[in-house]
């Protein structure tokens, strides 16, 4: 790509005031040099295999896009489990995530330029005609300014960019007369009222029909917006100005960026996550490179690339220096406080930071990009997907995965920069995981929980806009693409804008205001692109040498504090006091606490880290009684393990995390409530009994079906319509008596999920399920059975070949319908941006039952089988041969004395730290 940023000390110098054509040409030359230095470490992938994988990406896109067009269009998005469109107002509200939906066929617009990249020009032409014919931008709906800009405005501009390219080639789009651009201009004017603030920062939401503040607009009262929301406008708005000659769009976007730059924290050069749009005060003062800030940094660098304005590069370099100084703790990227940048603001990372290695490639800083990318890849190899958030010791913090493309984006850029075939293998893994775990009959479903493999009924538009684009480009050779990709820059939504815009309609005054705010070190800002001798210093194994130490980082290493501990051992000093070792009755420990924050900066650092550990340890202890979710997997014909339901566990009976899974056919008990001796024991003996919730204790139900000979039980909620969409994960408590006599596993399903099994029984009579701690691999559970090979191999190309004979067509059609109804339980105990706290309602246990429900704001910290984790800052093996101790388990790391018993002596010692402790607790509760 031609998106090379500045980097000092290289051999390809770009004149500071060169025309952009020269800048682009020089940057492209540098990239050619970079990619020509192919680092070894992975066996080269043959042209045939790359082509096969590229074709597989095309088939996957067809599966997703085709099902959207068949089952959802003109709705905004596809609901792949129920095979229907998601229409705003017709489905239960998902909170802020629904603000992306504006009844403007979002997925179609977001996919326009993807069609061209994938060489589907006929489909592109048809799609453009549909957009022009069907899409209405004047709907009475409140939408996110940020999402509408990057997805819809960006999608229209990307579609226009490639439409005029195709028209110039003379083969397609000969009828096109800038209609998409006119729609983009119409939308741009609809977004402009959002900028009517004293600061120039836009309101976060706007009504497409009524704008801001009017009573009928139902918006305009907000006071806060995220930094990325206000700082991710310049590419689309500047492109709209350059395409149309209407300078107002670029002017408004520049004003917002200027204000954010002026409000940065001057001593740290960092920005916060949330800012008041009227006063400019920071509302959330934590800073990172993930959710809430991410694309602000991205757009500063890319604005320099697209517009050729030096001030954007200077600002980016200033921020980047601060990021690498405070936030980067290789391979981790941890949020800090903008006023206290040496103080970590949280002990977990969110999945959106996966874009950052790609941005570092554009900057020319390859080493940390390789390190962070490798760490993320190890997390993916452990969980199949990148959890929405994960802790510094790589435990799941938020278990969802909405098929985000940021990791694929960074993989593509690293491959382009290094030519290392290792990244082709990474891409191959992504393809395999998507087909194996996310593919459903009507598209690809987001993962509701990466630990159990359960699905969520959503397929976001960005999945088609970005994921397939980056994966296809990863495996494509230049001749596979019908235009020169190097002539375009990617927006944050992967829409393509032509680089020639830098020399078009340049009427915007580009005063360099950077020097007004800070004195800059000019050595950081040589106008150069990466030097291959610096990036790959004469060592063909350069990239591999960086990755190798991180191969086991997820399972065995403790990435934080390693250097500090090593130095302590070398100097003979005692290692710092850890929260897990603290004892309130130990005078030495109390003396160490008194010194923290008073003796030296090192002691102060130890004190702050100790507080973080103590808060996390206290939180962990509160969650120890919570059990992780379980899985119910339907494995009989025609499901073959492809339907996975997340189930609530029981605090009694067989523990599925410690014993082999339970497998059997299901049968309904009589009486259905299971509150008395079963009248149909012959029907449930040797089977898994289905029981309805209510009228007696869960333990009593378990004993009755066990006495009848059942090998397991599934309790189905009696609250009709209950589902994971509106209720937190539920676990069944005992009856207050000794429950050791219950030997069978018991799981709980909400009504909506339980109806899937009941419907399957009515349709197919014999339904076999697997009760386990997480979804099992289909190849293992179906071994020896006569089933279509594509089910096991996850090879979509074989799907049509292995379809059953026509005499079973009707049966299989109904089976597909059943599969499409496979809603799965939302792990609502994990607070996330897609599931804000106010979007959940409490489960309502029957008065006669002792139920243990999980609050929405709580997180499940336990890991599933084979997902072993270490304790917070657990001790590591082999730190330069100084540390030889085994990694401690979570149980071993828990102190004997709880936080409550330590509170009295600590209160007097930590009196001055209350503000920081509250800040930590606030950060822990914050949503992405």
Secondary structure, 3 states (H helix, E strand, C coil): CCCCCCCCCCCEECCCCCCHHHHHHHHHHHHHHHHHCCCCCCCCCCHHHHHHHHHHHHHHHHHHHHHHHHHCCCCCEEECCCCEEECCCCCCCCHHHHHHCCCCCHHHHHCHHHHHHCCCHHHHHHHHHHHHHHCCCCCCCEEEHHHHHHHHHHHHHHHHHHHHHHHHHCCCCCCCCCHHHHHHHHHHHHHHHHHCCCCCCCCCEEECCCECCCHHHCCCCCCEEEHHHHHCCHHHHHHHHHHHCCCHHHHHHHHHHHHHHHCCECCCCECCCEEECCCCCEEECEECCCCCCHHHHHHHHHHHHHHCCHHHHHHHHHHHHHHHHHHEECCEECCEECCCCCCECCCEEEHHHHHHHHHHHHHCCHHHHHHHHHHHHHHHHHHCCCCCEEECCCCEEECCECCCCHHHHHHHHHHHHHCCCHHHHHHHHHHHHHHHHHEECCEECEEEECCCCEEECCECHHHHHHHHHHHHHHHCCHHHCCCCHHHEEECCCCCEEEHHHHHCCCCCCCCCCHHHCCCCCHHHHCCEECCHHHHCCCCCCHHHHHHHCCCCHHHHCCCCCHHHHHHHHHHCCCCCCCHHHCCCCCHHHHHHHHHCCCCCHHHHHHHHHHHHHHHHHHHHHHHCCCCCCEEEEECCCCCCCCEEEEEECECCCCCCCCCCCEEEEEEECCCCCCCCCCCCHHHHCCCEEEEECCCCCHHHHHHHHHHCCCCEEEEECCCCCCCCCCECCEEECCCCCCCCCCCCEEEEECHHHHHHHHHHHHHHCCCEEEEECCCCCHHHHCCCCCCCHHHHHCCHHHCCCCCCCHHHHHHHHHHHHHHHCCCCCCCCCCCECCECHHHCECCCCCCCCCEEECCCCCCCCCCCCCCCCCCCCCCCCCCCCCCCCCCCCHHHHCCCCCHHHHHHHHHHHCHHHHHHHHHHHHHHHCCC
